[in-house]
Amino acid sequence: MVQSILLDAAPDPVGIGALLAVVLLVIGFIVLLAVGLVLFLWYRKRSLRGVEMIRPDASSASAQHAQPSNPNQP
C-alpha cells in the first residue's frame, strides 16, 4: 500500500505524448504561416518599389488644369 502511494506513474503516458505532438504541430503551423506572410509582404513591397503612386491631392490639382474654366463664373 505504501509503495503504490510513493510510486506516482502517469495512467496514460501515450495520450500525453500525442497531445504534445499535436500542440507542437499547431505551433509550428502558425509559425510557418507567419513566416509566409512576412515573405509575401516583403516580396510585394520589393516588386512595387519602382511603381509611382498617385496621390489624391496631386490628381485633383492636375484635373483642375485639364478642365477648361467656366466663363460664367466670377
Rosetta constraint file for C-alpha pairs under 8 A:
AtomPair CA 1 CA 5 HARMONIC 6.66 0.50
AtomPair CA 2 CA 6 HARMONIC 6.37 0.50
AtomPair CA 3 CA 7 HARMONIC 6.00 0.50
AtomPair CA 4 CA 8 HARMONIC 7.49 0.50
AtomPair CA 12 CA 16 HARMONIC 7.07 0.50
AtomPair CA 13 CA 17 HARMONIC 6.51 0.50
AtomPair CA 14 CA 18 HARMONIC 6.34 0.50
AtomPair CA 15 CA 19 HARMONIC 6.12 0.50
AtomPair CA 16 CA 20 HARMONIC 6.07 0.50
AtomPair CA 17 CA 21 HARMONIC 6.13 0.50
AtomPair CA 18 CA 22 HARMONIC 6.24 0.50
AtomPair CA 19 CA 23 HARMONIC 6.20 0.50
AtomPair CA 20 CA 24 HARMONIC 6.13 0.50
AtomPair CA 21 CA 25 HARMONIC 6.11 0.50
AtomPair CA 22 CA 26 HARMONIC 6.20 0.50
AtomPair CA 23 CA 27 HARMONIC 6.22 0.50
AtomPair CA 24 CA 28 HARMONIC 6.03 0.50
AtomPair CA 25 CA 29 HARMONIC 6.06 0.50
AtomPair CA 26 CA 30 HARMONIC 6.25 0.50
AtomPair CA 27 CA 31 HARMONIC 6.25 0.50
AtomPair CA 28 CA 32 HARMONIC 6.16 0.50
AtomPair CA 29 CA 33 HARMONIC 6.21 0.50
AtomPair CA 30 CA 34 HARMONIC 6.23 0.50
AtomPair CA 31 CA 35 HARMONIC 6.19 0.50
AtomPair CA 32 CA 36 HARMONIC 6.07 0.50
AtomPair CA 33 CA 37 HARMONIC 6.16 0.50
AtomPair CA 34 CA 38 HARMONIC 6.26 0.50
AtomPair CA 35 CA 39 HARMONIC 6.17 0.50
AtomPair CA 36 CA 40 HARMONIC 6.02 0.50
AtomPair CA 37 CA 41 HARMONIC 6.13 0.50
AtomPair CA 38 CA 42 HARMONIC 6.05 0.50
AtomPair CA 39 CA 43 HARMONIC 6.04 0.50
AtomPair CA 40 CA 44 HARMONIC 6.11 0.50
AtomPair CA 41 CA 45 HARMONIC 6.08 0.50
AtomPair CA 42 CA 46 HARMONIC 6.10 0.50
AtomPair CA 43 CA 47 HARMONIC 6.06 0.50
AtomPair CA 44 CA 48 HARMONIC 6.14 0.50
AtomPair CA 45 CA 49 HARMONIC 6.16 0.50
AtomPair CA 54 CA 58 HARMONIC 7.00 0.50
AtomPair CA 54 CA 59 HARMONIC 6.75 0.50
AtomPair CA 55 CA 59 HARMONIC 6.29 0.50
AtomPair CA 56 CA 60 HARMONIC 6.25 0.50
AtomPair CA 57 CA 61 HARMONIC 6.33 0.50
AtomPair CA 58 CA 62 HARMONIC 6.25 0.50
AtomPair CA 59 CA 63 HARMONIC 6.01 0.50
AtomPair CA 60 CA 64 HARMONIC 6.26 0.50
AtomPair CA 61 CA 65 HARMONIC 6.68 0.50
AtomPair CA 62 CA 66 HARMONIC 6.34 0.50
AtomPair CA 63 CA 67 HARMONIC 6.36 0.50
AtomPair CA 64 CA 68 HARMONIC 7.97 0.50
